[in-house]
Amino acid sequence: MSHIDTDKLSRYDQLIARNKAVMLRVCQLYARRDREQARDLYQDISLRLWVDMDTFKQQSSEATWVWRLAVNLALDRRGLELRRP
C-alpha cells in the first residue's frame, strides 16, 4: 500500500475548492457542445493541478496560475483533436 501525503491532499482539496469556478469556466469555454469532453477536460485539469501544485511560484495569483494551466491544457487537447485524421 502506498503512503498518502495527507498534507498535500488537504492542500489539493483546498486548491480545487478555491478554483473550481475557474476550472469549470475553462471547460465551458473550450468544450461548449460536448459534456463528455468538458468532463474529461475537468479531470485533466484536476490531475495536472495535483501533479504541478508544488511548482506554483506565487509570481501571479493562484487563480491566474490555475486559469493558464487550464487554458493551456484545453488548447493542447484541441490541437490534438485537430491533428486526428
Secondary structure by P-SEA (a helix, b strand, c coil): ccccaaaaaaaaaaaaaacaaaaaaaaaaaccccaaaaaaaaaaaaaaaaaccccccccccaaaaaaaaaaaaaaaaaaaaaacc
